[in-house]
């Protein structure tokens, strides 16, 4: 896994593009008598994890709560993290591995809630075998190259699923394919025998003939997506108050989605770029009320990162989490 410095250096162009976001707030007008809405700038990727945020944006829930929320969609985690590092955005959708790597690399950030993955049913990751493969079990994957991306949640899930059936890490053979769409294509054309995939590529692979070997919908969920904010923003009175309010809006929007998830498929298809073959059938998630990941969930990730040599300095649960002050 590249160091944070290398990661930031590789996204200089992205920084130049997103730096303008820092000054995009509308000017205040002296004639306004109403108090200014609290500005919150959030970066996401084109995934289903952010659906409650998009619902809140579409239905005016942020404005109703006194928030001015700008949601920027990035095409890669590198661009997203570079924007956060540069101060062009206040918070991001990410995962615990990314948060710990940022923190260890000198970028102080904290998790404010799980977005998906509080229960095994939320946010599926899995391992699939290529169409026509005779592989049907994790045990049969010993020594077989499995496409994944090193130092990521996808490798963590791969190792976790194999470990659940007693397969030692030295028996897990991995083939580095960082870009998920490329990994998917290599799998479907038989150039990879197996691959670790997130949704919606996991469902697409199954629909097109790949065989599901295992996923994290049973037992412990291995893949929490989290909403993260810079410690600087959370350290400001206005910032902390805005995030506390935002978490309440998240709960409101999540409850709306959970009443009838399928009715939000059109919005999800639009925002998360669900592949066309899945547009009418893809199962829309239910979403958790705001909550921090458990100590065990975070500790398991940190231990795995230490073993993989991904932490440059110690990081603790307290370093990585934040909750609003009691009212």
C-alpha positions as CSV (number, residue, x, y, z in Angstrom):
1,X,0.0,0.0,0.0
2,X,1.4,3.4,-1.0
3,X,2.3,5.8,1.8
4,X,0.0,8.8,2.3
5,X,2.7,11.1,0.9
6,X,2.9,9.1,-2.3
7,X,-0.9,9.0,-2.5
8,X,-1.2,12.7,-2.1
9,X,1.6,13.4,-4.6
10,X,-0.1,11.2,-7.2
11,X,-3.3,13.3,-6.9
12,X,-1.9,16.8,-7.3
13,X,-4.1,17.4,-10.3
14,X,-7.1,16.4,-8.3
15,X,-6.1,18.8,-5.5
16,X,-6.0,21.7,-8.0
17,X,-9.4,20.7,-9.2
18,X,-11.1,20.4,-5.9
19,X,-9.4,23.3,-4.1
20,X,-12.0,25.6,-5.5
21,X,-14.6,23.8,-3.5
22,X,-13.2,25.5,-0.3
23,X,-14.4,28.8,-1.5
24,X,-17.7,27.9,-3.1
25,X,-20.0,29.0,-0.3
26,X,-22.4,31.7,-1.4
27,X,-21.7,35.2,-0.1
28,X,-23.6,36.5,2.8
29,X,-26.1,39.3,2.1
30,X,-26.6,42.1,4.6
31,X,-30.3,42.0,4.1
32,X,-30.8,38.5,5.3
33,X,-32.4,38.4,8.7
34,X,-32.5,34.6,9.1
35,X,-29.4,33.0,10.6
36,X,-27.0,31.5,8.1
37,X,-27.3,27.8,7.6
38,X,-24.3,25.8,8.8
39,X,-22.1,24.7,5.9
40,X,-21.0,21.1,5.7
41,X,-19.0,19.8,2.7
42,X,-19.0,16.0,2.2
43,X,-17.2,13.9,-0.3
44,X,-18.5,10.6,-1.5
45,X,-17.9,7.9,-4.1
46,X,-20.6,6.6,-6.5
47,X,-21.8,3.9,-4.2
48,X,-25.0,3.0,-2.5
49,X,-23.6,3.8,1.0
50,X,-24.6,7.5,0.6
51,X,-28.3,6.9,-0.3
52,X,-29.7,8.6,2.9
53,X,-27.6,11.6,2.2
54,X,-29.0,11.9,-1.3
55,X,-32.5,11.4,0.0
56,X,-31.9,14.2,2.5
57,X,-30.5,16.4,-0.2
58,X,-33.4,15.7,-2.6
59,X,-36.2,16.1,-0.1
60,X,-34.9,19.2,1.6
61,X,-34.2,17.6,5.0
62,X,-30.8,19.4,5.3
63,X,-32.3,22.8,4.7
64,X,-35.2,22.1,7.1
65,X,-32.6,21.3,9.8
66,X,-30.7,24.5,9.2
67,X,-27.8,22.9,7.3
68,X,-26.2,23.9,4.0
69,X,-24.8,20.5,2.9
70,X,-22.7,20.3,-0.3
71,X,-22.2,16.7,-1.5
72,X,-19.3,16.2,-4.0
73,X,-18.9,12.9,-5.8
74,X,-15.4,11.8,-6.5
75,X,-14.3,9.2,-9.0
76,X,-11.6,7.7,-6.8
77,X,-10.7,7.3,-3.1
78,X,-7.4,9.0,-3.9
79,X,-9.2,12.2,-5.1
80,X,-11.6,12.1,-2.2
81,X,-8.8,11.8,0.4
82,X,-6.7,14.4,-1.3
83,X,-9.6,16.9,-1.1
84,X,-10.1,16.1,2.6
85,X,-6.4,16.5,3.3
86,X,-6.4,19.9,1.5
87,X,-9.3,21.1,3.5
88,X,-11.5,21.4,0.4
89,X,-14.2,19.3,2.1
90,X,-15.0,18.7,5.8
91,X,-16.0,15.0,5.7
92,X,-16.0,11.9,3.6
93,X,-17.6,8.5,3.1
94,X,-14.9,5.9,3.6
95,X,-14.0,2.7,5.5
96,X,-12.1,2.0,8.7
97,X,-8.9,1.0,6.9
98,X,-8.8,4.3,5.0
99,X,-9.6,6.3,8.2
100,X,-6.8,4.5,10.2
101,X,-4.3,5.0,7.3
102,X,-5.1,8.7,7.2
103,X,-4.8,9.1,10.9
104,X,-1.5,7.2,11.1
105,X,-0.2,9.3,8.2
106,X,-0.8,12.6,10.0
107,X,-4.3,13.5,8.8
108,X,-6.4,13.7,12.0
109,X,-9.9,12.4,11.2
110,X,-12.6,10.7,13.2
111,X,-15.6,8.4,12.5
112,X,-19.0,9.8,13.3
113,X,-21.2,7.0,12.3
114,X,-21.5,3.7,10.3
115,X,-23.3,4.3,7.0
116,X,-23.5,0.6,6.0
117,X,-22.4,-2.6,7.7
118,X,-23.9,-2.3,11.2
119,X,-25.5,-5.7,10.6
120,X,-24.5,-8.6,8.3
121,X,-27.4,-7.8,6.0
122,X,-26.0,-4.3,5.2
123,X,-23.4,-3.7,2.5
124,X,-22.3,-7.0,0.9
125,X,-18.7,-7.9,-0.1
126,X,-17.8,-11.4,-1.3
127,X,-15.7,-13.8,-3.3
128,X,-16.8,-15.2,-6.6
129,X,-15.4,-17.8,-9.0
130,X,-15.3,-17.2,-12.8
131,X,-18.2,-18.5,-14.9
132,X,-17.7,-22.2,-15.6
133,X,-15.3,-22.7,-12.7
134,X,-15.4,-25.9,-10.7
135,X,-14.5,-24.1,-7.5
136,X,-17.4,-24.1,-5.1
137,X,-15.8,-23.6,-1.6
138,X,-13.3,-21.4,0.1
139,X,-11.1,-24.4,0.8
140,X,-10.7,-25.0,-2.9
141,X,-9.3,-21.5,-3.2
142,X,-6.1,-22.5,-1.3
143,X,-3.2,-21.5,-3.6
144,X,-5.6,-20.2,-6.3
145,X,-4.9,-16.6,-7.3
146,X,-7.8,-14.4,-6.2
147,X,-8.1,-10.9,-7.7
148,X,-8.1,-8.1,-5.1
149,X,-6.6,-4.8,-4.2
150,X,-3.9,-4.9,-1.5
151,X,-4.2,-2.8,1.6
152,X,-7.9,-2.2,1.1
153,X,-11.2,-3.3,2.7
154,X,-11.5,-5.8,-0.2
155,X,-8.3,-7.6,0.9
156,X,-9.4,-7.4,4.5
157,X,-12.7,-9.1,3.6
158,X,-10.9,-11.8,1.5
159,X,-8.5,-12.6,4.4
160,X,-11.4,-12.5,6.9
161,X,-13.6,-14.9,4.9
162,X,-10.8,-17.3,4.4
163,X,-9.8,-17.1,8.0
164,X,-13.4,-17.9,9.1
165,X,-13.0,-21.4,7.6
166,X,-9.5,-21.9,9.0
167,X,-7.4,-21.0,6.0
168,X,-4.1,-19.5,7.0
169,X,-3.0,-16.2,5.4
170,X,0.0,-17.9,3.8
171,X,-2.4,-20.1,1.9
172,X,-4.3,-17.2,0.4
173,X,-2.8,-16.3,-2.9
174,X,-3.6,-12.9,-4.2
175,X,-3.4,-11.2,-7.6
176,X,-3.3,-7.5,-7.5
177,X,-6.0,-5.8,-9.7
178,X,-6.7,-2.4,-8.1
179,X,-9.6,-1.2,-10.3
180,X,-12.8,-3.1,-9.5
181,X,-14.3,-2.8,-13.1
182,X,-11.0,-4.2,-14.5
183,X,-11.1,-7.0,-11.9
184,X,-14.7,-7.8,-12.9
185,X,-13.8,-8.0,-16.6
186,X,-10.8,-10.2,-16.0
187,X,-13.0,-12.5,-13.9
188,X,-15.8,-12.7,-16.4
189,X,-13.4,-13.4,-19.3
190,X,-11.7,-16.2,-17.3
191,X,-8.4,-14.4,-16.9
192,X,-8.9,-14.5,-13.2
193,X,-10.1,-17.7,-11.6
194,X,-11.7,-15.9,-8.6
195,X,-12.1,-12.3,-7.3
196,X,-13.1,-10.3,-4.3
197,X,-15.8,-7.9,-5.3
198,X,-18.0,-5.3,-3.6
199,X,-21.6,-4.5,-4.6
200,X,-23.0,-3.9,-7.1
201,X,-20.3,-5.8,-9.1
202,X,-20.8,-8.8,-6.9
203,X,-24.5,-9.1,-7.9
204,X,-23.6,-8.3,-11.6
205,X,-21.0,-11.1,-11.6
206,X,-23.6,-13.6,-10.2
207,X,-26.2,-12.5,-12.7
208,X,-23.8,-13.1,-15.5
209,X,-22.7,-16.6,-14.5
210,X,-20.1,-16.2,-11.8
211,X,-20.5,-18.5,-8.7
212,X,-20.7,-17.0,-5.3
213,X,-18.2,-18.7,-3.0
214,X,-18.7,-16.7,0.2
215,X,-19.8,-13.2,1.4
216,X,-20.0,-11.4,4.7
217,X,-23.8,-11.5,5.1
218,X,-23.6,-14.3,7.6
219,X,-21.7,-14.1,10.9
220,X,-19.8,-10.9,11.4
221,X,-20.0,-8.1,8.8
222,X,-16.5,-7.4,7.7
223,X,-17.1,-4.3,5.7
224,X,-18.3,-1.1,7.5
225,X,-18.6,2.1,5.5
226,X,-18.3,5.1,7.8
227,X,-18.9,8.9,7.7
228,X,-15.7,10.6,8.7
229,X,-14.9,14.3,9.5
230,X,-11.7,16.1,10.0
231,X,-10.8,16.6,13.6
232,X,-10.3,20.3,12.9
233,X,-13.9,20.7,11.7
234,X,-15.2,18.7,14.7
235,X,-13.1,20.8,17.0
236,X,-14.9,23.9,16.1
237,X,-18.1,24.7,18.0
238,X,-20.1,25.3,14.8
239,X,-18.6,22.2,13.1
240,X,-19.4,19.9,16.0
241,X,-23.0,21.3,16.2
242,X,-23.4,20.9,12.5
243,X,-22.3,17.2,12.5
244,X,-24.6,16.5,15.5
245,X,-27.5,17.9,13.5
246,X,-26.4,16.0,10.4
247,X,-26.5,12.7,12.3
248,X,-30.1,13.5,13.2
249,X,-30.9,14.1,9.6
250,X,-29.2,10.9,8.7
251,X,-31.5,9.0,11.0
252,X,-34.6,10.7,9.5
253,X,-33.5,9.9,5.9
254,X,-32.5,6.3,6.8
255,X,-35.9,5.7,8.4
256,X,-37.6,7.0,5.3
257,X,-35.6,4.7,3.1
258,X,-36.1,1.7,5.4
259,X,-39.9,2.0,5.2
260,X,-39.9,1.2,1.5
261,X,-36.3,0.6,0.1
262,X,-37.5,-0.4,-3.3
263,X,-39.1,2.9,-3.9
264,X,-35.7,4.6,-3.9
265,X,-34.2,2.4,-6.6
266,X,-34.6,5.1,-9.3
267,X,-32.6,7.6,-7.2
268,X,-30.0,4.9,-6.4
269,X,-29.6,4.0,-10.0
270,X,-29.1,7.7,-10.8
271,X,-26.6,8.5,-8.1
272,X,-24.7,5.2,-7.6
273,X,-24.5,4.2,-11.3
274,X,-26.0,0.8,-10.8
275,X,-25.1,-1.3,-13.9
276,X,-27.9,-1.4,-16.5
277,X,-28.5,-5.2,-16.2
278,X,-29.4,-4.6,-12.5
279,X,-31.4,-1.4,-12.7
280,X,-34.8,-3.1,-12.2
281,X,-33.8,-5.8,-9.8
282,X,-31.0,-4.6,-7.6
283,X,-31.9,-4.9,-3.9
284,X,-31.8,-1.5,-2.1
285,X,-30.3,-1.7,1.3
286,X,-31.8,-0.8,4.6
287,X,-29.6,1.7,6.6
288,X,-28.6,1.9,10.2
289,X,-29.5,4.7,12.6
290,X,-26.4,6.6,13.4
291,X,-23.9,4.6,15.6
292,X,-20.2,4.1,15.9
293,X,-18.5,0.9,14.9
294,X,-17.9,-1.4,17.8
295,X,-14.6,-1.6,19.6
296,X,-14.2,-5.1,18.2
297,X,-14.9,-4.1,14.6
298,X,-12.2,-1.4,14.8
299,X,-9.7,-3.5,16.7
300,X,-10.0,-6.3,14.2
301,X,-9.2,-3.9,11.4
302,X,-6.2,-2.3,13.2
303,X,-4.8,-5.8,14.1
304,X,-5.0,-6.8,10.4
305,X,-3.4,-3.5,9.3
306,X,-0.5,-4.0,11.8
307,X,0.0,-7.6,10.5
308,X,0.1,-6.3,6.9
309,X,2.5,-3.5,7.8
310,X,0.0,-0.8,6.9
311,X,0.2,1.3,10.1
312,X,3.1,3.7,10.4
313,X,2.3,4.4,14.1
314,X,-0.1,3.1,16.7
315,X,-3.8,4.1,16.4
316,X,-6.5,3.4,18.9
317,X,-10.3,3.2,18.9
318,X,-10.5,6.5,20.8
319,X,-8.2,8.2,18.1
320,X,-10.7,7.2,15.4
321,X,-14.1,7.8,16.9
322,X,-16.2,10.9,17.8
323,X,-19.7,11.3,19.2
324,X,-21.8,14.5,19.8
325,X,-21.7,16.0,23.3
326,X,-24.7,15.0,25.4
327,X,-27.5,17.6,25.3
